Amino acid sequence: MAAREPEEPSSAPRPPKKRFVPSSSSSSSPTRSVDEDNDSSEDAADPLMEPFEDFRRDAIFRQWKEYMRFGKRYKKRKLSTENRQQTNEASLNIWESQFQQLRKALHDLVSDDHAESLKAVKHQRDENNSYQSMLDSITEHAPSMTMAMKKSKSTPITDSEITRSAQSFKSKRQLIAEKIKPLLDPSLQNEYQDALSQWQSGEKMFNKTKDNLELHTIKYLVLAEELQLMTRKLEVLETLTRETRLELANAEHRLVSKKAKISESSSSPTQVPGNDSIDSHPPPLSSPNEPSEKTVTEITPLEQEENTLVQVRRTLGRQLKDIEEMKEERIDLKQKIIQEEIDLISLPASRIDKFSTVYVPEDKLRDYRQESDRLLMECRRIRQDRENLKRSRRAYMQERDIDQLETIQGLQNKLHSLDRELNEVRGQRDALQIIIDEVKHVGTAGRASLPELELIAQTRRDRASILETELLQLHKKCAALSGNRPFYEMAMAIDDNNEITIKPIQHELRTLEETIKELRTQLAGQAEADQQHTLDHDIEKMLETSHLKRKVDEFQEKYGFHVTRSEDDNDVVGKLKETLDSIEVKINDTQKTLKNLESGEIESSSVVAEAFKGSVMLDEQNMTKIMALVKMENDLSRVRTERGKYHQVFNNLNKAKDASKMVVNALNVQKDKEIAYMKELIEHRKNMKDQINNLDREITQSNMALEIYQTKKDEFDETLKDLKERSHLVKDKAVELEKAIMEKIRLTEQGAHERLRIEENSELLRRRIEATTQEERPAETELRNQRDEFRVSCYFFLGLNR
């Protein structure tokens, strides 16, 4: 076996791959529907998904190793169960041998003269043989039964039932041991004590396995709860990682889009003021190139000045609008950058919790967690109540068992007292019977002559019967010597008829006596004379009727037809002729036989003389025998007294036999109960073994799942670390982006200041040109003052906005 174990991995089938499907989040982010293609491409290119294949291979290899370890453990358990079964079978054989020895000892105690006890023992032996055959069949079918029980889950027996049955079995076995100990030899007692100690050790081992099973169940429940909590935590971590990935991708997209917008917004204001300045500069530059038009008409400078003012107003409005937009965008960007800094500095959970898509699942998760905690507390309370009920039930069942045992003990005491009273009554009956026998013996002792006369009469009857049989044999011999078969048959028939005809007459005599008694009882109240007269008259009538019946029967036997029947005369004459012919033939035959008998009569007379001589000798022998009988009567009287004593002894033995019979019956009943209980214990042990195997299998599976989830947790911790590093990188990028944005804003402000300076310089140049080219007019001075005031107000407004 050790050499083949390394080759098993190559030949064993490879288990299927396990799919580690991450749990999908209950709700997706708002931007997920917009960027599904980008997300799928990012998940495909994500380096975090690369070690999953290696993890799958490692998990499959670990699971295969666990299967191999489980197979080895199962083989070891199988060998241990087989050894335990062999020890149980050995203890069962010891128990059966002890029971056979006990039965043999009880059988030796009972005497052989009692036929009823022998019959009962034989019947019990047949029952034991049937039980033995049943046990053999059970042992033969045990493997198939174990396989069937392994395939199907049986309902286990509760602890209270086991303890109750074990305690009842203990008490019953102790009672049986106390009853059987005085009947057993010392060797049998030692063997019985060894078997009992072995049974107690097996019971202790069974209780220990039961306690271990309870501990394993508790550990399994704790591991199952921890596994559930781990699965919940892992689901939450998976959702958090997916959401953080999505949020990081969305943040990167938003930053890219914002960067593009900022670059566009920073480029547009620099182009628009340049165009305005280019558009605004040509009129003043073209004004010195057209002196002819200004000299021709006086309205053209005013119009030109108004146009320049309108253009300046337009440019200033456009610049103000651009500045306002840039200010609003700058404020929004600053707020977003500050918010991003706060989000990056704070924990990821606070960042995730700000989304509306996470608020609702988190609240639901919190509610579910509270509900699960509440249900867990309720389950613990129910379990505690169940344990309390179990404890109280065990105590209650123990009390009920104690009460039951007390009632059984009381009933047994009553039964013993009734047996004692019955034995006393039987002893009194036997004593009275002895007294009656003694009285009868005393009454017969005074009439010692009567037995002698009875013996003489009996001997004479015997002698007469012997002579009658000898005479009958002589008649048969003579009939046989005649050589006539009909005569021999007739002689035999006559003898038979003589013997037969006496019985009906005796029967009629009995019936007549009965009728006489009935008539006498009926006529008891009448007068004695009338009663006697009617009785004699009835007796005469009955005698006449019986005589007539007899004559009618004889007539019918003689002539072949009944007197009362009405038949034809010819038939009657024919029948009479036939009878006459037969009688004549018989008469001729009898005459021949008589002649033969006369010749044999001489021989019979000689035989009778010899028989008479023999009878005289028999009388002398009878006298000697009578004297011997007198001596035997004296011996009989002495023997009768001894018989009374022995009768009493036999009655006591009968009582002992009844008691032993009752013990045997009780032992048989107890044996049946013990066999049934042993079968139940064997089945329960098999069920417990199956449950232990199932629990071990579930524990191994839970340990494997726990290892897998532990590895997944470690991987998720690594992914979280990677995500934190990425968040720090994003934070650095955001800081750089903020610096770039501030630089852009500084450049835009600097460009605006330069543009204002250029405008002021252009305005000063234009004033100088106007001062040199045009004269002072009151309207122009007034317009110039208004323009200065408007420009001052514009500068003041710009300063406030800055």
C-alpha positions in Angstrom: 0.0 0.0 0.0 2.8 2.4 0.8 4.5 1.8 -2.5 1.4 2.4 -4.5 0.3 5.6 -2.8 2.6 8.0 -4.7 1.3 6.6 -8.0 -2.3 7.5 -7.2 -2.1 11.2 -8.1 -1.2 10.3 -11.7 -4.0 7.8 -12.1 -6.7 9.7 -10.1 -9.1 11.9 -12.1 -8.4 15.6 -12.0 -11.2 17.5 -10.2 -13.0 20.3 -12.2 -11.8 23.8 -12.1 -13.5 26.1 -9.6 -14.7 29.4 -10.9 -14.1 32.4 -8.7 -16.8 34.7 -9.9 -16.7 38.0 -8.0 -20.0 39.2 -6.7 -21.5 42.0 -8.7 -22.4 45.1 -6.9 -26.1 45.8 -6.3 -26.0 49.2 -8.1 -23.6 50.7 -10.7 -22.3 54.2 -10.7 -24.0 56.8 -12.9 -21.0 57.0 -15.2 -20.9 53.3 -15.7 -23.5 53.2 -18.5 -21.6 55.9 -20.4 -18.2 54.3 -20.2 -18.9 50.5 -20.4 -16.5 49.8 -23.2 -13.7 51.7 -21.5 -14.3 49.8 -18.3 -14.3 46.4 -20.0 -11.0 47.2 -21.7 -9.5 48.4 -18.4 -10.6 45.2 -16.7 -9.1 43.1 -19.5 -5.9 45.0 -19.2 -5.9 45.1 -15.4 -2.8 43.5 -13.9 -4.8 42.5 -10.8 -6.6 39.8 -12.8 -3.4 38.1 -13.9 -2.7 36.0 -10.7 -6.2 34.4 -10.7 -5.1 31.5 -13.0 -2.2 30.7 -10.7 -4.5 30.9 -7.7 -7.0 28.5 -9.4 -4.2 26.0 -10.1 -3.0 26.3 -6.5 -6.5 25.9 -5.2 -7.1 22.8 -7.4 -3.9 21.2 -6.3 -4.7 21.9 -2.6 -8.1 20.5 -3.1 -6.7 17.4 -4.7 -4.2 17.0 -1.8 -7.2 17.3 0.6 -9.1 14.6 -1.2 -6.0 12.3 -0.9 -5.7 13.0 2.8 -9.5 12.5 3.2 -9.1 9.1 1.5 -6.3 8.0 3.8 -8.3 9.1 6.8 -11.3 7.2 5.6 -9.2 4.1 5.2 -7.9 4.4 8.7 -11.4 4.9 10.1 -12.6 1.9 8.1 -9.9 -0.3 9.7 -10.7 1.0 13.1 -14.4 0.4 12.7 -13.7 -3.2 11.4 -11.5 -3.8 14.5 -14.2 -2.4 16.7 -16.8 -4.6 15.0 -14.6 -7.7 15.6 -14.2 -6.8 19.3 -18.0 -6.4 19.5 -18.6 -9.7 17.8 -16.1 -11.4 20.2 -18.0 -9.9 23.2 -21.3 -11.1 21.6 -19.9 -14.6 21.3 -18.7 -14.5 24.9 -22.2 -13.3 26.0 -23.8 -16.2 24.0 -21.4 -18.8 25.5 -22.2 -17.5 28.9 -25.8 -17.6 28.2 -25.5 -21.2 27.0 -23.6 -22.2 30.1 -26.2 -20.5 32.3 -29.0 -22.3 30.4 -27.1 -25.6 30.8 -26.7 -25.0 34.6 -30.4 -24.3 35.0 -31.2 -27.4 33.0 -29.0 -29.5 35.3 -30.8 -28.1 38.3 -34.2 -29.4 37.0 -34.8 -33.1 37.5 -35.4 -35.4 34.5 -38.7 -36.8 35.9 -40.6 -33.7 35.1 -41.9 -34.0 31.5 -43.5 -30.6 31.3 -40.3 -28.8 32.2 -38.4 -30.9 29.6 -41.0 -29.9 27.0 -40.6 -26.2 28.0 -36.9 -26.5 27.8 -37.1 -28.1 24.4 -39.4 -25.4 23.2 -37.0 -22.8 24.5 -34.1 -24.5 22.8 -36.0 -24.4 19.5 -36.7 -20.7 20.0 -33.0 -20.1 20.8 -32.1 -22.0 17.6 -34.4 -19.7 15.7 -32.9 -16.7 17.4 -29.4 -18.0 16.5 -30.4 -18.4 12.9 -31.9 -14.9 12.9 -28.6 -13.6 14.3 -26.7 -15.4 11.7 -28.9 -13.9 9.0 -28.4 -10.5 10.5 -24.6 -10.9 10.5 -24.7 -12.1 6.9 -26.8 -9.1 5.8 -24.8 -6.6 8.0 -22.5 -5.4 5.2 -25.4 -4.7 2.8 -27.3 -3.0 5.6 -24.2 -0.8 6.4 -23.9 0.2 2.8 -27.5 1.1 2.5 -27.4 3.1 5.7 -24.3 4.9 4.5 -26.1 5.8 1.3 -29.3 7.0 3.1 -29.2 9.4 6.1 -31.0 7.9 9.0 -32.7 9.9 11.7 -30.5 9.9 14.7 -31.6 9.1 18.1 -31.7 11.9 20.6 -29.4 12.0 23.6 -32.3 11.7 26.0 -33.4 8.4 24.4 -29.9 7.1 24.5 -29.3 7.9 28.1 -32.7 6.6 29.1 -32.2 3.3 27.3 -28.7 3.0 28.6 -29.7 3.6 32.2 -32.7 1.2 31.9 -30.3 -1.4 30.5 -27.8 -0.8 33.3 -30.5 -1.3 36.0 -32.0 -4.3 34.3 -28.6 -5.9 33.9 -27.7 -5.3 37.5 -31.0 -6.9 38.6 -30.3 -9.9 36.4 -26.8 -10.2 37.7 -28.0 -10.1 41.3 -30.6 -12.8 40.5 -28.2 -15.1 38.6 -25.1 -14.8 40.8 -26.3 -17.5 43.3 -27.1 -19.9 40.5 -23.7 -19.7 38.7 -20.3 -21.2 39.3 -17.3 -19.0 40.3 -15.9 -19.3 36.8 -19.1 -18.3 35.2 -19.4 -15.4 37.6 -15.9 -14.2 36.6 -16.7 -14.4 32.9 -20.0 -12.6 33.5 -18.1 -9.9 35.4 -15.6 -9.6 32.6 -18.3 -9.3 30.0 -20.1 -6.7 32.1 -16.9 -4.6 32.6 -16.2 -4.8 28.9 -19.7 -3.6 28.2 -19.2 -0.7 30.6 -16.0 0.2 29.0 -17.7 0.2 25.6 -20.4 2.4 27.0 -17.8 4.8 28.4 -16.2 4.9 25.0 -19.6 5.5 23.4 -20.3 8.4 25.7 -16.8 9.9 25.0 -17.5 9.7 21.2 -20.8 11.3 21.8 -19.1 14.2 23.7 -16.6 14.5 20.9 -19.4 14.7 18.4 -21.0 17.5 20.3 -17.7 19.4 20.4 -17.2 18.9 16.7 -20.8 20.1 16.0 -20.2 23.2 18.1 -16.9 23.9 16.3 -18.6 23.4 13.0 -21.3 25.9 13.9 -18.7 28.4 15.0 -16.7 27.9 11.8 -19.8 28.2 9.7 -20.6 31.5 11.4 -17.1 32.8 10.9 -17.2 31.6 7.3 -20.4 33.6 6.7 -18.9 36.7 8.2 -15.8 36.3 6.1 -17.9 35.9 3.0 -19.8 39.0 3.8 -16.6 41.0 4.4 -15.1 39.7 1.2 -18.3 40.7 -0.8 -18.1 44.2 0.7 -14.4 44.4 -0.2 -15.1 43.3 -3.7 -17.8 45.9 -4.1 -15.5 48.5 -2.7 -12.6 47.6 -5.0 -14.9 47.7 -8.0 -16.4 51.0 -7.1 -13.0 52.5 -6.4 -11.7 51.3 -9.7 -14.7 52.8 -11.5 -14.3 56.1 -9.5 -10.6 56.4 -10.3 -11.3 55.8 -14.0 -14.0 58.4 -14.0 -11.9 60.8 -12.1 -9.1 60.4 -14.6 -11.5 61.0 -17.5 -12.9 64.1 -15.7 -9.4 65.4 -15.1 -8.5 64.9 -18.7 -11.7 66.6 -19.9 -11.2 69.5 -17.5 -7.6 69.9 -18.5 -8.7 70.1 -22.2 -11.4 72.7 -21.2 -8.9 74.7 -19.2 -6.4 74.7 -22.1 -9.1 75.8 -24.5 -10.3 78.5 -22.1 -6.8 79.8 -21.6 -6.1 80.0 -25.3 -9.3 81.8 -26.3 -8.9 85.0 -24.2 -5.4 85.6 -25.4 -6.6 85.5 -29.0 -9.7 87.7 -28.6 -8.1 90.8 -27.1 -5.4 90.8 -29.7 -7.9 90.8 -32.5 -9.8 93.6 -30.8 -6.6 95.6 -30.4 -5.8 95.1 -34.0 -9.3 96.1 -35.0 -9.2 99.1 -32.7 -5.8 100.4 -33.7 -6.4 101.0 -37.4 -8.7 104.0 -37.0 -6.3 106.0 -35.1 -3.4 104.9 -37.3 -5.5 105.7 -40.5 -6.4 109.1 -39.1 -3.1 110.8 -40.1 -3.2 109.2 -43.5 -6.5 111.1 -44.4 -6.0 114.8 -43.7 -8.0 115.8 -46.8 -11.2 114.2 -45.5 -10.9 115.9 -42.1 -10.2 119.2 -43.6 -13.1 118.9 -46.0 -15.7 118.3 -43.4 -15.8 119.1 -39.7 -18.2 116.1 -38.7 -15.7 113.4 -39.5 -13.5 113.8 -36.4 -16.5 113.6 -34.1 -17.9 110.6 -35.8 -14.4 109.0 -35.7 -14.2 109.8 -32.0 -17.7 108.3 -31.4 -16.7 105.2 -33.4 -13.6 104.8 -31.3 -15.5 105.2 -28.1 -18.1 102.5 -29.2 -15.3 100.2 -30.2 -13.6 100.8 -26.8 -16.9 100.1 -25.0 -17.3 96.9 -27.0 -13.8 95.7 -26.3 -14.2 96.6 -22.6 -17.5 94.7 -22.4 -16.0 91.7 -24.1 -13.0 91.8 -21.8 -15.3 92.2 -18.8 -17.3 89.2 -19.9 -14.2 87.1 -20.4 -12.9 88.1 -17.1 -16.2 87.2 -15.4 -16.2 83.8 -17.0 -12.6 83.2 -16.2 -13.3 84.2 -12.5 -16.3 81.8 -12.3 -14.3 79.0 -13.9 -11.4 79.8 -11.6 -13.6 79.7 -8.5 -15.2 76.3 -9.6 -11.7 74.8 -10.4 -10.4 76.0 -7.0 -13.4 74.4 -5.2 -13.0 71.2 -7.1 -9.3 71.0 -6.5 -9.8 71.6 -2.7 -12.5 68.9 -2.7 -10.3 66.5 -4.5 -7.5 67.2 -2.0 -9.9 66.6 0.9 -11.1 63.4 -0.8 -7.6 62.2 -1.4 -6.4 63.0 2.1 -9.3 61.3 3.8 -10.0 57.5 3.8 -11.4 55.8 0.7 -14.6 54.8 2.6 -15.5 58.5 3.2 -14.9 59.1 -0.5 -17.1 56.2 -1.6 -19.8 57.1 0.9 -20.5 60.4 -0.8 -22.0 58.8 -3.8 -25.8 58.3 -3.9 -25.4 54.9 -5.4 -23.5 53.7 -2.3 -25.7 55.4 0.4 -28.7 53.1 -0.2 -26.8 49.8 -0.3 -24.9 50.8 2.8 -28.1 51.6 4.7 -29.5 48.3 3.5 -26.4 46.5 4.5 -26.5 48.1 7.9 -30.1 47.1 8.3 -29.4 43.6 7.2 -26.5 43.4 9.6 -28.6 44.6 12.5 -31.3 42.1 11.4 -28.7 39.3 11.2 -27.3 40.2 14.6 -30.8 40.1 16.0 -31.6 36.8 14.4 -28.2 35.4 15.6 -29.1 36.5 19.2 -32.5 34.9 18.8 -30.9 31.7 17.5 -28.5 31.7 20.5 -31.4 32.3 22.9 -33.4 29.5 21.3 -30.3 27.2 21.4 -29.8 28.0 25.0 -33.5 27.3 25.7 -33.1 24.0 23.9 -30.0 23.1 25.9 -31.9 24.0 29.1 -34.8 21.9 28.0 -32.5 19.0 27.2 -30.9 19.2 30.6 -34.3 19.4 32.3 -35.6 16.6 30.1 -32.7 14.3 31.0 -33.4 15.0 34.7 -37.1 14.5 34.2 -36.5 11.2 32.3 -34.2 10.1 35.1 -36.9 10.8 37.6 -39.4 8.9 35.6 -37.0 6.0 35.2 -36.4 6.0 39.0 -40.2 6.1 39.6 -40.7 3.3 37.1 -37.9 1.2 38.7 -39.5 1.9 42.1 -42.9 0.7 40.9 -41.3 -2.3 39.3 -39.5 -3.1 42.5 -42.7 -2.7 44.5 -44.6 -5.0 42.1 -41.7 -7.5 42.3 -41.9 -7.4 46.1 -45.6 -8.0 45.9 -45.1 -10.9 43.5 -42.5 -12.4 45.8 -44.9 -12.1 48.7 -47.7 -13.7 46.7 -45.3 -16.5 45.7 -44.5 -17.0 49.4 -48.1 -17.1 50.3 -48.8 -19.5 47.4 -46.0 -21.8 48.6 -47.4 -21.7 52.1 -50.9 -22.6 50.8 -49.3 -25.4 48.8 -47.5 -26.7 51.9 -50.7 -26.6 53.9 -52.5 -28.5 51.1 -49.7 -31.1 51.0 -49.8 -31.5 54.8 -53.6 -32.0 54.7 -53.1 -34.6 51.9 -50.6 -36.5 54.0 -53.1 -36.4 57.0 -55.8 -37.8 54.7 -53.6 -40.5 53.5 -52.6 -41.4 57.0 -56.3 -41.5 58.0 -57.1 -43.8 55.1 -54.1 -46.0 56.0 -55.3 -46.2 59.6 -58.9 -47.1 58.5 -57.7 -49.9 56.2 -55.3 -51.3 58.8 -58.3 -52.3 61.0 -59.7 -54.3 58.1 -56.7 -56.5 57.3 -58.8 -59.5 56.5 -60.6 -57.8 53.6 -57.5 -57.4 51.5 -56.8 -61.1 52.1 -60.2 -62.1 50.9 -59.9 -59.7 48.0 -56.6 -61.4 47.1 -58.2 -64.8 47.3 -61.2 -63.8 45.2 -58.9 -62.2 42.7 -56.7 -65.3 42.5 -59.8 -67.4 41.9 -61.0 -65.1 39.2 -57.7 -65.2 37.6 -57.7 -69.0 37.8 -61.2 -69.2 36.4 -60.3 -66.8 33.5 -57.2 -69.0 32.8 -59.4 -72.1 32.8 -61.9 -70.4 30.5 -59.2 -69.4 28.1 -57.8 -72.9 28.1 -61.4 -74.3 27.5 -61.9 -71.8 24.7 -58.6 -72.9 23.2 -59.7 -76.5 23.5 -63.0 -75.8 21.8 -61.1 -74.0 19.0 -58.7 -76.9 18.8 -61.6 -79.4 18.5 -63.3 -77.3 15.9 -60.1 -77.1 14.0 -59.5 -80.8 14.3 -63.0 -81.5 12.9 -61.8 -80.3 9.5 -65.1 -78.5 8.8 -64.5 -74.8 8.1 -68.2 -73.7 8.5 -68.3 -75.3 11.9 -65.1 -73.6 12.9 -66.4 -70.3 11.7 -69.7 -70.9 13.5 -67.9 -71.7 16.8 -65.9 -68.6 16.4 -69.0 -66.5 15.7 -70.8 -68.0 18.6 -68.0 -67.0 20.9 -68.0 -63.5 19.4 -71.7 -63.2 19.6 -71.6 -64.3 23.2 -69.1 -61.7 24.0 -71.0 -59.1 21.9 -74.6 -59.8 23.3 -73.5 -59.2 26.9 -72.6 -55.6 26.2 -76.0 -54.4 24.9 -77.7 -56.1 27.8 -75.4 -54.3 30.3 -76.2 -51.1 28.4 -79.9 -51.7 28.7 -79.5 -52.5 32.4 -77.7 -49.2 32.9 -80.4 -47.3 31.0 -83.1 -49.0 33.0 -81.4 -48.1 36.2 -81.1 -44.5 35.1 -84.8 -44.4 34.2 -85.6 -46.0 37.5 -83.6 -43.3 39.3 -85.4 -40.6 37.3 -88.8 -42.0 38.0 -88.0 -42.3 41.7 -86.9 -38.6 41.8 -90.1 -37.6 40.0 -92.3 -39.6 42.3 -90.6 -38.6 45.5 -93.5 -36.4 46.5 -96.2 -39.0 45.9 -97.3 -41.6 48.4 -95.1 -44.6 48.9 -97.7 -47.1 47.9 -98.6 -45.3 44.7 -95.0 -44.7 44.0 -94.1 -48.4 44.5 -97.1 -49.6 42.5 -96.4 -47.3 39.6 -92.8 -48.1 39.7 -93.4 -51.8 39.6 -96.0 -51.4 36.8 -93.5 -49.3 34.8 -90.8 -51.9 35.4 -93.0 -54.7 34.3 -94.0 -52.7 31.2 -90.4 -51.9 30.4 -89.3 -55.5 31.0 -92.1 -56.7 28.7 -91.1 -54.2 26.0 -87.5 -55.2 26.3 -88.5 -58.9 26.1 -90.6 -58.2 23.1 -87.8 -56.3 21.4 -85.4 -59.1 22.1 -87.9 -61.6 20.7 -88.4 -59.4 17.6 -84.7 -59.1 17.1 -84.2 -62.9 17.5 -87.1 -63.5 15.1 -85.5 -61.1 12.6 -82.1 -62.7 13.0 -83.7 -66.2 12.7 -86.0 -65.7 9.8 -84.5 -62.7 8.0 -87.5 -60.2 8.0 -89.2 -58.0 10.6 -92.5 -58.9 12.2 -94.1 -55.5 11.8 -93.4 -55.2 8.1 -96.2 -56.1 5.6 -94.7 -58.4 3.0 -96.1 -61.0 0.6 -96.7 -64.5 1.8 -94.8 -66.0 -1.1 -91.7 -63.9 -0.2 -92.0 -65.0 3.4 -92.4 -68.6 2.5 -89.4 -68.4 0.1 -87.3 -66.8 2.9 -88.3 -69.5 5.4 -87.5 -72.2 2.9 -84.1 -70.7 2.3 -83.5 -70.5 6.1 -84.7 -74.1 6.5 -82.4 -75.3 3.8 -79.5 -73.5 5.3 -80.4 -74.8 8.8 -80.6 -78.4 7.5 -77.2 -78.0 5.9 -75.9 -76.6 9.2 -77.5 -79.5 11.1 -75.8 -82.0 8.9 -72.5 -80.2 9.3 -73.0 -80.1 13.1 -73.7 -83.8 13.3 -70.5 -84.4 11.6 -68.7 -82.0 13.9 -70.3 -83.6 17.0 -69.0 -86.9 16.0 -65.6 -85.4 15.7 -66.1 -83.6 19.1 -67.1 -86.8 20.8 -63.8 -88.3 19.7 -62.0 -85.2 21.1 -64.0 -85.1 24.3 -61.9 -88.0 25.7 -58.8 -86.1 25.1 -60.2 -83.0 26.7 -61.3 -85.0 29.8 -57.7 -86.2 30.2 -56.5 -82.6 29.8 -59.1 -81.4 32.4 -57.8 -84.1 34.9 -54.3 -82.9 34.3 -55.5 -79.3 34.8 -57.2 -80.3 38.1 -53.9 -81.7 39.3 -52.2 -78.5 38.3 -54.9 -76.5 40.1 -54.2 -78.3 43.4 -50.6 -77.5 43.0 -51.5 -73.9 42.2 -53.6 -73.7 45.4 -50.6 -74.7 47.4 -48.5 -72.2 45.6 -51.2 -69.5 46.1 -51.1 -70.1 49.9 -47.4 -69.5 49.9 -47.9 -66.4 47.8 -50.6 -65.2 50.2 -48.2 -65.4 53.1 -45.7 -63.5 51.0 -48.4 -61.0 50.2 -49.1 -60.4 53.9 -45.5 -59.6 54.4 -45.6 -57.3 51.4 -48.7 -55.5 52.9 -46.7 -54.7 55.9 -43.9 -53.5 53.7 -46.5 -51.5 51.7 -47.8 -49.7 54.8 -44.2 -48.8 55.7 -43.6 -47.7 52.1 -46.8 -45.6 52.1 -45.6 -43.6 55.1 -42.3 -43.1 53.3 -44.3 -42.1 50.2 -46.0 -39.3 52.1 -42.6 -38.0 53.0 -41.3 -38.3 49.5 -44.5 -36.7 48.2 -43.8 -33.7 50.3 -40.3 -33.6 49.0 -41.5 -33.9 45.4 -44.0 -31.0 46.1 -41.1 -28.9 47.2 -39.2 -29.9 44.1 -42.2 -29.0 42.0 -42.2 -25.5 43.6 -38.4 -25.2 42.9 -39.1 -26.3 39.4 -41.9 -23.7 39.0 -39.6 -21.0 40.4 -36.7 -22.1 38.1 -39.2 -22.2 35.2 -40.2 -18.6 36.0 -36.5 -17.6 36.2 -35.9 -19.3 32.8 -38.8 -17.4 31.3 -37.6 -14.2 32.8 -34.1 -14.9 31.4 -35.5 -15.6 28.0 -37.5 -12.4 28.0 -34.5 -10.5 29.2 -32.3 -12.2 26.6 -34.7 -11.1 23.8 -34.8 -7.6 25.2 -31.0 -7.5 25.4 -30.6 -8.8 21.9 -33.1 -6.2 20.6 -31.3 -3.5 22.5 -27.9 -4.6 21.2 -29.3 -4.4 17.7 -30.6 -0.9 18.4 -27.2 0.1 19.8 -25.4 -1.4 16.7 -27.7 0.5 14.4 -27.3 3.7 16.5 -23.5 3.2 16.4 -23.6 2.9 12.7 -25.8 6.0 12.4 -23.4 7.9 14.7 -20.4 6.8 12.6 -22.1 8.0 9.5 -22.9 11.3 11.1 -19.3 11.7 12.3 -18.0 10.9 8.8 -20.4 13.5 7.3 -19.4 16.1 9.9 -15.7 15.4 9.3 -16.3 15.8 5.5 -18.1 19.1 6.1 -15.4 20.3 8.4 -12.7 19.5 5.8 -14.7 21.3 3.1 -15.3 24.3 5.4 -11.5 24.4 6.2 -10.8 24.3 2.4 -13.2 27.0 1.8 -11.8 29.0 4.7 -8.3 28.6 3.2 -9.5 29.7 -0.2 -11.2 32.8 1.3 -8.2 33.6 3.3 -6.0 33.5 0.2 -8.6 35.7 -1.5 -8.6 38.1 1.4 -4.8 38.3 1.2 -5.1 39.0 -2.6 -7.7 41.7 -1.9 -5.4 43.3 0.7 -2.7 43.4 -1.9 -5.1 45.0 -4.4 -6.1 47.6 -1.8 -2.5 48.4 -1.2 -2.1 48.9 -5.0 -5.1 51.1 -5.1 -3.8 53.2 -2.2 -0.5 53.6 -4.2 -2.5 54.6 -7.2 -4.5 57.1 -5.2 -1.3 58.7 -4.0 -0.1 58.9 -7.6 -3.4 60.5 -8.6 -3.0 62.9 -5.7 0.5 63.9 -6.9 -0.9 64.3 -10.4 -3.7 66.5 -9.1 -1.2 68.7 -7.2 0.9 69.1 -10.4 -2.3 69.8 -12.4 -3.2 72.5 -9.8 0.2 74.1 -10.1 -0.2 74.1 -13.9 -3.6 75.7 -13.6 -2.3 78.4 -11.3 0.5 79.1 -13.7 -2.0 79.4 -16.5 -4.1 81.8 -14.5 -1.0 83.8 -13.6 -0.1 84.0 -17.3 -3.7 85.0 -18.3 -3.7 87.8 -15.6 -0.3 88.9 -16.7 -1.5 89.1 -20.4 -4.5 91.1 -19.2 -2.3 93.6 -17.4 -0.1 93.9 -20.5 -3.1 94.4 -22.7 -4.3 97.2 -20.3 -1.0 98.8 -20.4 -0.9 98.7 -24.2 -4.4 100.2 -24.3 -3.3 103.0 -21.9 -0.3 103.7 -24.1 -2.4 103.7 -27.2 -4.8 106.1 -25.6 -2.0 108.4 -24.6 -0.6 108.4 -28.1 -4.1 109.0 -29.5 -4.5 112.0 -27.1 -1.2 113.4 -28.1 -2.1 113.0 -31.8 -5.4 114.7 -31.3 -3.8 117.5 -29.3 -1.4 118.1 -32.1 -3.8 117.8 -35.0 -7.1 119.3 -33.6 -8.0 122.5 -31.8 -9.6 122.9 -28.4 -13.4 123.0 -28.6 -15.8 123.1 -25.7 -17.8 120.1 -26.9 -14.7 118.1 -27.4 -13.4 119.1 -23.9 -16.8 118.0 -22.5 -16.6 114.7 -24.3 -13.0 114.2 -23.2 -14.0 114.8 -19.6 -16.9 112.3 -19.9 -14.5 109.8 -21.5 -12.0 110.2 -18.7 -14.7 109.8 -16.1 -15.9 106.6 -17.8 -12.4 105.3 -18.1 -11.7 106.0 -14.4 -14.9 104.2 -13.5 -13.9 101.2 -15.8 -10.5 101.0 -14.1 -12.1 101.2 -10.7 -14.4 98.4 -11.6 -11.6 96.3 -13.0 -9.6 96.8 -9.8 -12.6 95.7 -7.7 -13.0 92.6 -9.8 -9.4 91.8 -9.4 
